Amino acid sequence: MPATSRKPAPKRVDRHRRRHARYRCDFQVTVTHLSGGRYEKFEGHGRDLSEAGIGILLAADLNSGEVAGLSFLLPGSPGPWELRAVVRYRSGYQYGFEFLSLPAEQRELLKQFLQSQKPID
């Protein structure tokens, strides 16, 4: 009888592993969202930041997958940042937004800022 070869067990995929390290942040973020044909603005508080997105404490009712405009002043940057982001996570008032498009200049400024910070995880 021939010996059967066993296949190695597939590696477990950690779905909670992040692509980018997160860093603490502490600044105001204005979130603009189109709802019912009109724009609504909410003031939130940036809690954590990465190369790909931002965690915001926000008293609003947004759903995962919705797109919003974000406006904030990154410490040390010459002016306010205006970008589009999609809601990727929500737990109560804590939201996780993924940046949709970040110009090369802003991407580089963000990387430089994050290098001067201590990672959360």
Backbone torsions as a table, in degrees:
resi	resn	phi	psi	omega
1	MET	NA	129.6	-177.6
2	PRO	-71.2	146.4	178.0
3	ALA	-72.9	137.8	178.2
4	THR	-91.2	137.9	177.5
5	SER	-94.6	134.4	179.2
6	ARG	-91.7	139.0	175.8
7	LYS	-83.5	141.7	176.8
8	PRO	-64.7	146.9	178.7
9	ALA	-63.2	139.0	179.4
10	PRO	-64.0	145.7	179.0
11	LYS	-69.9	141.0	179.4
12	ARG	-76.2	131.5	179.8
13	VAL	-90.6	127.0	178.0
14	ASP	-89.5	100.2	-176.2
15	ARG	-72.5	-13.3	-179.1
16	HIS	-95.0	-2.9	179.0
17	ARG	-71.1	135.2	-176.7
18	ARG	-92.3	149.6	177.0
19	ARG	-76.1	-29.6	-177.3
20	HIS	-130.7	143.7	176.4
21	ALA	-65.5	148.4	176.8
22	ARG	-103.3	150.4	-179.1
23	TYR	-132.4	144.6	177.9
24	ARG	-65.5	143.4	173.0
25	CYS	-141.0	163.0	-175.9
26	ASP	-151.8	82.9	177.9
27	PHE	-154.9	160.5	-179.2
28	GLN	-75.4	142.5	177.2
29	VAL	-131.3	129.3	173.5
30	THR	-97.3	126.2	-179.2
31	VAL	-109.8	125.1	178.2
32	THR	-112.3	128.0	-173.5
33	HIS	-135.3	134.8	177.5
34	LEU	-85.1	119.8	-178.6
35	SER	-139.1	123.3	178.6
36	GLY	59.9	33.7	178.0
37	GLY	83.4	3.4	177.3
38	ARG	-136.3	153.6	-179.8
39	TYR	-85.4	135.8	174.9
40	GLU	-116.5	140.0	177.4
41	LYS	-113.4	136.3	178.2
42	PHE	-127.6	140.2	175.0
43	GLU	-95.1	126.4	180.0
44	GLY	-126.0	-179.0	-178.1
45	HIS	-128.6	117.4	177.4
46	GLY	-66.8	126.5	-177.2
47	ARG	-109.3	-38.1	177.7
48	ASP	-148.2	156.8	-170.9
49	LEU	-142.5	144.9	174.1
50	SER	-141.3	-180.0	177.9
51	GLU	-66.4	-21.6	-174.1
52	ALA	-107.2	-13.5	-176.2
53	GLY	-176.9	-169.0	-174.7
54	ILE	-146.0	143.8	172.9
55	GLY	-99.1	129.4	-174.8
56	ILE	-129.6	134.4	170.5
57	LEU	-86.9	117.3	-167.8
58	LEU	-145.9	125.3	177.2
59	ALA	-88.2	81.2	-178.9
60	ALA	-150.9	174.6	179.4
61	ASP	-124.1	82.3	178.4
62	LEU	-110.0	149.7	-179.1
63	ASN	-106.5	154.8	176.5
64	SER	-56.7	134.8	179.9
65	GLY	95.8	-13.8	179.1
66	GLU	-76.6	146.9	-179.0
67	VAL	-102.5	140.2	180.0
68	ALA	-139.5	161.2	172.3
69	GLY	-94.6	136.8	178.4
70	LEU	-117.1	139.5	176.3
71	SER	-134.9	125.2	179.5
72	PHE	-157.0	163.6	177.3
73	LEU	-108.7	106.8	177.1
74	LEU	-70.3	126.9	-179.4
75	PRO	-51.0	129.9	179.2
76	GLY	88.3	-7.7	-179.5
77	SER	-86.0	154.1	-174.9
78	PRO	-72.0	-19.9	-178.1
79	GLY	-160.4	176.4	-178.5
80	PRO	-68.1	150.2	177.2
81	TRP	-99.2	134.3	176.1
82	GLU	-124.0	114.3	180.0
83	LEU	-142.9	166.7	177.1
84	ARG	-103.2	143.7	-179.4
85	ALA	-149.0	157.1	179.5
86	VAL	-113.7	141.1	177.2
87	VAL	-72.2	121.2	178.9
88	ARG	-109.0	-18.9	-174.6
89	TYR	-153.1	144.1	172.6
90	ARG	-149.2	132.7	172.8
91	SER	-141.0	103.3	-175.6
92	GLY	63.7	-121.3	179.8
93	TYR	-95.7	2.4	179.7
94	GLN	-94.5	121.7	-179.1
95	TYR	-117.0	146.5	171.1
96	GLY	-114.5	120.1	180.0
97	PHE	-109.6	137.6	173.2
98	GLU	-103.5	127.7	178.2
99	PHE	-63.9	134.7	179.8
100	LEU	-87.8	-42.1	177.7
101	SER	-146.7	128.0	-179.6
102	LEU	-126.7	113.9	178.8
103	PRO	-55.8	151.6	-176.4
104	ALA	-54.6	-40.8	-179.2
105	GLU	-63.2	-44.8	178.5
106	GLN	-68.0	-38.3	178.1
107	ARG	-58.8	-41.6	180.0
108	GLU	-69.2	-42.1	177.0
109	LEU	-62.3	-39.5	178.7
110	LEU	-64.5	-45.0	177.6
111	LYS	-59.5	-43.4	179.5
112	GLN	-63.2	-43.2	178.6
113	PHE	-62.2	-45.6	-176.7
114	LEU	-66.3	-32.0	178.8
115	GLN	-63.8	-22.7	-179.7
116	SER	-90.5	-0.2	-177.8
117	GLN	-107.7	165.0	177.7
118	LYS	-97.6	127.6	-179.6
119	PRO	-63.1	150.3	177.6
120	ILE	-78.0	-47.7	-175.8
121	ASP	-120.6	NA	NA
